[in-house]
Amino acid sequence: MAGGDASSGAAPGPETAREAEVDAGGFEFAFDNEAFSDRVLRIEVVGAGRKRRREGDDGEGSTPVLRVKTIHISSVILAAKSSFFFKLFPNGMKESGQRQSTVRIADSEENAYMELLWFMYNGRLTPTTDSTLLVDILMAADKFDVVSCTKLCGQRLIGLPMTLESALRCLDLPCSISMAADLSEAAKKFLAKRYEKFLSTKFQDELMRIPLSGIVAILSRNLPRVASEKSVYDFVLRWADLQYPNSEERRKILSSSLLAMVPLARSMTNVILIDQPSCIINFSLKREHCSGSFSSGSMRSPPFYCAGHGFFLSAHRRMGPSNSFVLIIQKLEDKGLVRGTLDYEIDVKTTPSLEFTTLWRRTTTTGCRQGFGCRLPWPEVIPDDSPFFVDDKLHIRVHVKITPQP
């Protein structure tokens, strides 16, 4: 007893300060109570998915209204907590002279939005360990500019275990949220740990449904521990094929976001340029990469597509007695075997004519996955006076034609 109360007179600690913030409010008695309300809030719930849409954005009439809720509200209470409502109420009264205001939300936002309204009246969040619901409330609070709720949701989320859904949502938080960077980092750690062995067969179906931001997070943290670069390359192409059916969109995603992360394709992604996504594809490969990269392995191009089937061009130097430069057209394992006739051709631009010369041509009617290509003696390819380099670039043109079986 001699020491008395050690906490008396002391500044509140972090936990005390947090609880003080949670308990701020005390107007729950007025929630949806006509006697303490001056307006009616009309809530239109539409089937628009998870979209960040503010009142007045274009496209309000483009989605059907699933249901309508009306709540009696105090404009003073809501305007005090939210700059969105502070702006909404005066504008609504000037324009219509009515006591009703309307907001439109997606059906996926409905639960979070009702929690947000409740928070604005009593300053407290309903206790929950559901991190996905907290992300929903966080997004609603940011959308409607309830800064105190945004901050509190971020604090709660940092202390909760993440789920796959909440982690993926945290990767895409807008920068306007003060704790977005911390939550994004926590999400990346969760995904990296969960998919540490992302090439394992038990994860493949699940990973094929994860969006781009999640795949980037997983690859960026786990690639250094992967032994097989070819397996990573194949995984990336398989994921892109399922996520992006449109070949042009798929090519852009692979080139801009994914292939540059894969060591096997990194150098080729940077130096081989695809001029057009068709069955006649043009590449250019710098001399410095030919002379400096092939001694340690091969490079692969971004994929290209013909008649719904994916292909890629690989280039490597074959050491030993043959000492040759090899170009091979290989098929992706995306749509199964091709049934019909395949015509392949590889051309290269040469000096002094600056015209394309056919290096190799092949027709096959087999359904195998074997790659086909050609080789050139390395001493003929790389010297300074090589006819195969124009402006220090090797210009390659690939033809692929598929004639299906009748």
Secondary structure, DSSP 4 states (H G I P E B T S, - for coil): -TT--TTTTPPP-HHHHHHHHHH----GGGTT-GGG-SEEEEEEEE---S----TT-TTGGGS-EEEEEEEEE-HHHHHHH-HHHHHHHHHHHHHH--SEEEEEEEGGGHHHHHHHHHHHHHS-PPP---HHHHHHHHHHHHHTT-HHHHHHHHHHHHTS---HHHHHHHHT--TTSTTHHHHHHHHHHHHHHHTTTTTSGGGHHHHTTS-HHHHHHHHHHHGGG-S-HHHHHHHHHHHHHHH--SHHHHHHHIIIIIGGGSHHHHHHHHH-----SSSEEEEEEEHHHHHHHGGG-EEEPPPEEETTEEEEEEEEEE-SSS-EEEEEEEE-SSS----EEEEEEEEEEETTTTEEEEEEEEEE-------EEEEEEHHHHSSTT-TT-BTTEEEEEEEEEEEE--
